């Protein structure tokens, strides 16, 4: 299984999960079978609010799930339409969220819980970065 984490800085398991999927500088994609990370820069980071293209952001990389602090409605809808699960990060680091995921305690983000924008105070979860 491949799990995608939006991050602003790659520190491996110690990386902080970013508060908004589409505006993260990049993604760490963790392969549970290989116990390894792949890093990917987000080419869609500077999109207009509401115009995130999640599969462009992922650069064609295949993932099974996303764990993020927050996500916009369009990105969430697109990912879910493709069969991906999108979970709300419940802790700050990738390692902590992997542990929560393995325990089955992360909740899936619903359309009622999406972000309202890219700036602070826009309704996204933890991990806001510059």
C-alpha positions as CSV (number, residue, x, y, z in Angstrom):
1,X,0.0,0.0,0.0
2,X,1.2,3.5,-0.8
3,X,0.2,6.4,1.5
4,X,0.7,10.0,0.5
5,X,1.6,12.7,3.1
6,X,1.7,16.4,2.0
7,X,4.8,18.0,3.6
8,X,6.8,21.2,3.3
9,X,10.1,19.7,4.2
10,X,11.4,16.1,3.9
11,X,12.6,14.8,7.3
12,X,11.4,11.3,6.7
13,X,9.3,10.0,9.5
14,X,9.9,13.2,11.5
15,X,8.3,15.3,8.7
16,X,5.4,17.5,9.7
17,X,2.1,16.7,7.9
18,X,1.1,19.9,6.1
19,X,-2.3,21.5,6.8
20,X,-3.5,21.7,3.2
21,X,-3.0,19.0,0.6
22,X,-2.9,21.2,-2.5
23,X,-0.5,23.9,-1.2
24,X,2.2,21.6,0.3
25,X,5.6,22.0,-1.2
26,X,5.7,18.3,-1.8
27,X,4.7,14.8,-0.9
28,X,6.2,11.9,0.9
29,X,4.8,8.7,-0.5
30,X,5.3,5.8,1.9
31,X,5.3,2.2,0.6
32,X,4.2,0.0,3.4
33,X,5.5,-3.2,1.7
34,X,9.0,-1.8,0.9
35,X,9.1,0.3,4.1
36,X,10.5,3.2,2.0
37,X,9.6,6.8,1.1
38,X,9.5,8.5,-2.3
39,X,9.7,12.2,-2.3
40,X,7.8,14.2,-5.0
41,X,7.7,18.0,-5.5
42,X,4.2,19.5,-5.9
43,X,4.1,21.2,-9.4
44,X,0.5,22.4,-8.7
45,X,1.3,24.2,-5.4
46,X,0.5,27.7,-6.6
47,X,-3.0,26.9,-8.1
48,X,-5.9,29.3,-7.5
49,X,-8.2,28.4,-4.6
50,X,-10.7,25.8,-5.8
51,X,-8.6,24.8,-8.8
52,X,-6.3,22.1,-7.3
53,X,-5.6,19.2,-9.6
54,X,-4.6,16.4,-7.2
55,X,-3.4,14.0,-9.8
56,X,-1.2,16.7,-11.4
57,X,0.1,17.5,-8.0
58,X,1.0,13.9,-7.5
59,X,2.8,13.8,-10.9
60,X,1.0,10.6,-12.0
61,X,2.2,8.6,-8.9
62,X,-0.2,6.0,-7.8
63,X,-1.2,6.0,-4.2
64,X,-3.9,4.2,-2.2
65,X,-4.5,6.7,0.5
66,X,-3.8,10.3,1.6
67,X,-3.3,11.5,5.1
68,X,-3.5,15.3,5.4
69,X,-4.3,18.1,7.8
70,X,-6.9,19.4,5.3
71,X,-8.0,19.4,1.7
72,X,-10.3,21.4,-0.6
73,X,-13.6,20.1,-1.9
74,X,-12.5,19.7,-5.5
75,X,-9.3,17.7,-4.6
76,X,-11.2,15.5,-2.1
77,X,-13.9,14.8,-4.7
78,X,-11.4,13.9,-7.4
79,X,-9.4,11.6,-5.1
80,X,-12.4,9.8,-3.8
81,X,-13.9,9.4,-7.3
82,X,-10.7,7.5,-8.2
83,X,-11.2,5.2,-5.2
84,X,-8.6,6.8,-2.9
85,X,-9.2,7.1,0.8
86,X,-8.4,10.5,2.3
87,X,-7.8,10.7,6.1
88,X,-7.5,13.6,8.5
89,X,-4.1,13.7,10.2
90,X,-4.6,13.4,14.0
91,X,-1.0,14.1,15.0
92,X,1.8,16.3,13.7
93,X,4.5,13.9,12.2
94,X,4.4,11.3,9.5
95,X,5.5,8.7,12.0
96,X,2.7,9.5,14.5
97,X,0.1,9.5,11.7
98,X,1.4,6.2,10.3
99,X,0.9,4.7,13.8
100,X,-2.6,6.1,14.0
101,X,-3.4,4.7,10.5
102,X,-2.1,1.3,11.5
103,X,-4.3,1.3,14.6
104,X,-7.3,2.3,12.4
105,X,-8.1,5.5,14.4
106,X,-7.8,8.1,11.6
107,X,-11.1,9.3,10.3
108,X,-11.9,9.8,6.6
109,X,-12.4,13.5,5.6
110,X,-16.0,14.2,4.4
111,X,-17.1,16.9,2.1
112,X,-18.5,18.8,5.1
113,X,-15.0,19.0,6.6
114,X,-13.1,20.5,3.6
115,X,-10.9,23.6,3.7
116,X,-12.2,27.0,2.7
117,X,-9.0,28.4,1.3
118,X,-5.2,28.5,1.5
119,X,-4.6,31.1,4.2
120,X,-4.5,30.8,8.0
121,X,-7.9,30.6,9.6
122,X,-9.4,28.9,6.6
123,X,-10.7,25.8,8.3
124,X,-7.9,23.3,7.6
125,X,-6.4,21.0,10.2
126,X,-3.0,21.1,11.9
127,X,0.4,21.5,10.4
128,X,0.1,24.8,8.6
129,X,3.3,25.8,7.0
130,X,4.6,28.8,5.1
